[in-house]
Amino acid sequence: MAVGARDAAGFAAASRFAVAPMIDWTDRHCRFFHRQLTRRAKLYTEMIVDEAVLHGDAERLLGFDAAEHPVALQLGGSDPDKLHRAVQIARGFGYDEIDLNVGCPSDRVQSGTFGACLMRDPALVGACLAAMVEAAGPVPVTVKCRLGVDEQDVETALDRLADAAVAAGVAGIWVHARKAWLKGLSPRENREIPPLDYGRVRRLKARLGPVFVGLNGGLKTLALAAAEATGLDAVMLGRAAYQTPDILTGVDAAFYGDAPHDGFDHDALIDTMVAYAARHVAAGGRLGHVTRHMTGLFAGRPGVRRWRQILSEGANRPGASPDLIREAYRAVTSEAAQRAA
């Protein structure tokens, strides 16, 4: 299916800002929390391996709260048939986008011959994406990749990968603007050591014209993200959005043209998260499953140390109550009031 067969303008308009897929972080509880901070940003699942979808508990792996929309699923894999079948299963869950991971540098991913090492095989990536597009029907399929891996020339490697993706009919390409060094660097080092090259991503966009190209990597503030988005369709934040989630409260105005608000309603946020956590605990879950994603809230504000301490120390105790979230919030508001007095 050609790119033009999709609603390219609508996809781009809905995807101006995204929170990146992050293993062990962007689970359903994280996404529900982030959705309370921004109505419009696109949220991504953790990478889920196709084999897990085919042979695991699909509801546990793929289920999500309707409040999370717009939400995208990221899959990992390198077998077109398996990815086709995984997308068929995932399509029934109602995701707004399905993405293929061609950027993760972890040893576990390399041993499965997918993730960033697929940058070396654009023909296989094209076949995988074509299979996903066929199975996805009207659901947009995207790919998230690196500039290249190891000794690859980033001009040639990225163009070949992008051309294969476009030929497969993808709705867009997300680019983490660093190489991945599969030999000698850990996954964490691969997020920090290889130099960023935002200009290379802009050159790709200029070359591809109407094809959606979004930028990821090293964007720590909304101001930086907006500045680096020049000439591109979208930006994607990862660690900054997770570690300092309050920045998400500015996304809707900065990237979607919504009216700025005078102040975010943290009282309402706490009420919503307490109710959500209560439902999760009542269903047999642990409070810590929810609160571990909330510790970055109030970063840089009075009381944040107590907020983190109360949530971190109390949430995983046997019988921990969702009211712990209110207790932690009272510590924040109390310290803020004392400083203002």
N, C-alpha and C positions, 0 to 999 in steps of 0.2 A: 504494500500500500504506500503510495507516495505521500510525502509530508503534506502536500497541498490538499490531500483528501481529508485532513483533519481540520478542526477549527483552530488554526495556528494562532490567530489573534486572541481568541478567547483563552487558549491555554497560556499564552504569554502574560496576558493581563492578570490571570489568576495566580501566576507563579512568580511574581516580582520579588518575593522574599520567601525564603524557606529556612527551616531549622534542619540541619544535616542529620542523616542517619548515623547513629553512634552506637556501636556494640556495647552492651551492658548499661546503656544510659537511656536511649529513647524508646523505652517500652511503653505499654499502654498507659501506665500511671503517669509517667513523665509527660506524655502527649496530652493527657487530660489536663494536667496542671498548666502546661504551656498554653493550651487553648483558652484558659481563663485570662491570660495576659494579652492575647492578640486574637481578634476574630478572624483575621484575614491570612496570616502567614500559613504557608503549606508546611505540614508536619510530616516527618518520615519515620517509618519503623526502623528498628535495628535491621541489619542485614539478616535475612532468614535463608538458609541454604535450601535449594530445591529438594534435596533428598529428605529433609525434615518435613517439608510440606507434603511430600508424597507418602511418607511412611509414619509420620507423627500425628499428634493430636491437633488437627487443623484448627479447631475452635480455640484452643489454648494459644497456638502460635499466631493465628491470623485475626482472631476476634478483636473488636475494638468498640469503644463507646461512640454512639452516633454524634456526640458533641465534638469529636475530634476532627470532623470534616473542615476543610479539605485535608485529606491524609493520603500519603503515598506509601506503597509497599516497596521495599528494596529486597531483591532476590540475589542470591549468589549461586553460581553454577557455570558449567561450561559444556553441557550436553544439550543440544537443541531440543531433543525429544523430551527430556526430563523438564526442561524449562517450559516447554509448551504445556505439558500436563500440569505443572505447578501453577502456571498462570490460569489455566482452566479452573482449577480449584479455587484460587484466590479471587478470581473474577466474581464468584458468588458472594463474596463478603462485602463488595461495594466500594473498593478503593477508588480514589480519584486519579491515580497514576500508578504505574508499575515500573520500577527502575531496575536496571541490571548493574551490579557492582563490578567495575573494572578498575578499582582504585585501592582496595584494601591490601596492605603489604604484609599481613601477619603470616607467621610460619604455618599456622593451621590452614589458612586459605591457600597458600602456595602449595601445600601438600595435596590439596584437592584440585590443583591446576585451575584455579579461578581467581578472581580479584585482580590485583594489579598485574600479575604475570600475563594476563590475557592481552595486555598492551602489545605483546610480541606477536600476537596472532589475530590481526584485524579481520581476516577472512572468517575465522571461527566466531569472533564477536558478531560479525554481520549475520552469520547463520543463526546464532542464538537469538539475536534481536528480531530477525525475520520470523522465527518460530513464535516468539513472544507476541509480536504484533498480530500475527494470525490468530492466536488464542485469545488475545485481549479484546477483540472486537472494537467497540467504540472507546474503550479505555486507553488513554495515551500511554505509550511506552517510552521510556527515556533510558539514557545510559549515563553513569557517573564514572569518570575516568581521571587519570593523571596526565601530566604532560608527556610522560614516557617513563621508562624504567632503566636503571643501570646506565649503560653506555649509549643508549639510544639517542639519536639526534631528535630534539623535541620538535623541530619544525616538521620533519618527515613523519615521525611516529604519531604525533597528534593528528596531522592531516589524514594519514591512512586510516586511523581508527575512526575519525569523524566521517570520512567518506563512506566507509563500510556501514556506519550507523545510519547515515542519511539514506543510502541505497536500501536499507532494510525497512525504512518507513518510520523511524522514530519521530516522536513529537519534539524532542529536545535533547540537548547534550549539556550535562553539568560537568565542569572541569575543576578539579582541585589543582590549583596553579603551582604545583611542585612536581618534580620527578619523584619516583619512589625508588629507593635503593634497596633492592631485595637482598643484596649481599653486604653484610656488615653493619646495617642499621636496624634497630628495633622498631616496632610499629610506632612507639612514642617518638623516637628520634626522627622517624620519617614524617612526623607532623611538624617538626621544628627545624631540622638541620638543612635539608635541601632548600636552596633559595627559592623564594617566591618569584614568579614571573607573570604578573598580571597582563603585561603587554602582549605576551604570547597568546593569551586567551582572547584579547581584543583583536589580534590579527586573525585568529580563527573565525571570529564573528564577522569581521569585514570580508573575509573570503567566502563564507557561507551565505551571506546576505540574509534572506528571510528566515533561515533556520534558527530556532531558539537556542541560545547559548547562555548558560548561567555560570557565575563565578563562585568558587569556594576556596577557602584557605587563608588563614591569617587575618581575617577580618574581625577586629576586636570591638569596634563601636559602630553604631548606626551611621555616624558621620563619615567614617572611613568607608563603610560599605556603600553609602550613597555616592561618594566621590569616585570610588573604583568601578561603580556600575556604569559609568559613562561609556557609551558605545556598546553596551551589553543589554541583555534582556532581563537579567535577574541576578540576585546575590543569594548566597546560602551561608549562614553562620552555624558553627558547630559549638566548640568549647565555650566561646563567649556567651552564647545563648544559654547554655546549660549552667555554667558557673556563675553567671550574673544575670539571672532570668528577668530581673526588673527591666532590662533594656528592651524586652519584647513589648512592653507597654507603649513604646513609641513607634512601633512598626506600622500600624494601620494608618497613622497620619503621615509618616515619612515616605511610605512606599505605595500606599493605595489612595492617597488623597482624602482620607477621612478627616473630619474636623478634629483638631487637637482638643484634648480634654484638660480641664484645669488641674486635675489631680486624680491619680488612679485610686479606686475604691478598694483598699486593702481589707477593710472590714468585710465587704461582700466576698472577696476572694477567700478569706479564712473560713467564712460560713460555708461556702461551696466545697472547699477542700475537706472540712470536718465531715460534712454530710457524705461526700464521696468516700472518704476513708472509713466511715462507719458502715457503709454498704459493703466495702471490700472485707472488712473484719468480720462482719456478719456472715459473709459467704465463705469464711474459713481462711482468709488471708491474714497477713501480718501488717500492723500499722507501718512498720519500717519499709515495706514495699512501696508505700506512697511517699512517706516523709523524706526518704533519702534523696529524692529529686528536688526537695524544697529548701535544702539547707543554704543554697546560694542566694535565696531571696534576702533582700535588705542589705546586700553587700555594700560596704562603705558607709553604712548608717549607724547611728547610735543604737546599741542593744543587739547588734548582729552576733556578737560573740555568745551572748546568753541564748539567743535564738538557736544557733547551731548546737550549742552544748546541750540544751534541753531536748532537742529533737534527736541528736546523735546518741545521747546516753539513755534516753527513755524509751524510744520507739520500739526497740527490739526486746524489751523486757517482757516476760510472760504476762499476758493480760493487759498490755498497754492499751490505753483508751484513746480514741481520736481526740478527746478533750485536751490531750497533751499539746496539740497544735494551738489551741486557744491559750494554754499556759505559756507556751513559747512566745506567742504574739503579745500577750500582756507584758512580758518582760521587755519586748521591743518598745511598745508604746509607753511604758512606764519610764524607761530610761530616756526616751525622746522628750517626754514631758518634763523630767527633772532638768535636762539640759536647757530646755526652753525657758524654764522658770528664772 
